[in-house]
């Protein structure tokens, strides 16, 4: 077992991800400054939560890494990571081009299928509950429209 320096034990995927998330949240917070107070409240709460949770993740992982001597593998299953990353890269533009609800209705079951979950009843129920919940929260309660569907243009 080779001895790692303190800096070597502090550089790990969680630190890098946390720094990227904190940087992105802080940048996005600057964009909310010109918004009306009522419109900016929810994005600011979410972005500050992202900063706090990322800082907590970095701190906890840093403590754990400084205590242990051996290096642990981050990616247990690289295939699953690539599936998740690919789906994220496909989902984001599909929301713009296809619409939020249609994309989400497609991507929840596709994600479950690609990760090996085969219970169709639970997948359909989860998709329905998730979409209904988002519709109620954003459209009915908050009165905000999500990206419209391609067939409604």
N, C-alpha and C positions, 0 to 999 in steps of 0.2 A: 504494500500500500504506500503510494507516494504522498508526501506531505504537500498540501496546497497552501499558498499564501492567503492572507485574509482577503485580498482583492479577488483572487481566483475563486474563493468560496462565496463571494458576494455577487458575482456575475452569473446569473442563471435566468432561465426563460421568464420566470415570474417577475424579476426585477425589470427586465427589458419591456415586458408587456405592461407592467404597472407604470413605468416612465412614459411610455407611448400613450396610455390611456389618460394619465394625468395631464400630459401636454395637450392632447386633443381636447379634453374637457376645459382646460383653462383657456385655450384659444376660442372654443365655442362660447364660453362665458362672455368673452369680449363682444361677441356678435349679439348678445341679448341686451346689451346696455341701451341700445336705441329703440328697443321694443316697448310698447305700453306696459305698465307695471302688471296689469292683470294677465297679459299674454306671456310675459317673461317669467312669471313665478314658477310654473311647472317645469319649463326647461332648466331654469336655474337650480331648482331642487334636485332634479335628476343629475345634472352635471356636477354639482357639489357632492352628491352621493357617490358619483363615480370617482371623484378625487379622493374622498375619505375612504371608500372601500379599497381602492387601489393602493393607497398609502398603508392601509391596514394589512393588505396582502403582502406588500413588500416587507413591512416590519416583521410580520410573523415568519415569513420564509427566511428572512435574514437572521433572525434569532435561531431558528432551527438549523440553518446551514452553518452558523458559527459554532454551534455546539457539536455537530457531528464531524467526523473525520473522513468518512468515505463518501464518494460521490454517488448520487442516485440517478438512475435513468429517468429523464423527463418524459420521453415518448415511449410508452409501453406498446402502443399500437400505432405506428406511423400511418397505416392505411386509414384508420378512423379519423386521424387528424386531417389527412388530405381530403377525405370525403367532406368533412365539416367545412374546411377552408374553401373547397370548390363550391359547395352549396351556398355559402355566404356570398361568394363572388358572383354566383348566378342569380341569387335571390334579390340582391340590391338593385341591379339594373332591371330585373323583371318587374319590380314594383313600379318603376317609372313607365315602362313600355306596356305592360299588361294590366297593371292596377294592383292595389294593395290586397284587396280581398281575394281576387283570383289567384294571385301569386301565393298567398298564404295558404289557401285551400289546396293548392297543388304541392307546395313544399313541405307541409307537415307530414302528409302520408309518404311522400318520397323519402324524406329524411328517416322516418321510422323504418321504412322498407330497407333502405341502404344500410342501416345500422342493425338489421336483423330482427326487428320486431314484427311479428306476423299476426298479431291479434287484430283482425279487421274491425271488430266491434269497438274496441277501446280506441283504436286510431280514429275511427269516424266520430266517436263521441268526443274525444279530445279536440279534434279539429273543429267540430260544431260548437262546443262550449267556448273554445278560444276565440273563434270568429264572432260568435254572438256577444261574448263579453266585450271584445274590442268595439263592436258596433254600438253597443249600449253605452259604453264609457265615452267614446269619442263623438259619435253622431248624435245620440239622444241627450246625454247628460251635459257634455261640454259644447255641443253644437259645432264641432270642428269636422271638416271634411278631410278624409284621407285621400291619397292619390286615386283619381277616378279610374274606372275600368275602361279598357280599350274599346269595348263594344258600346259604351255610352257616349262616345264623342259625337 
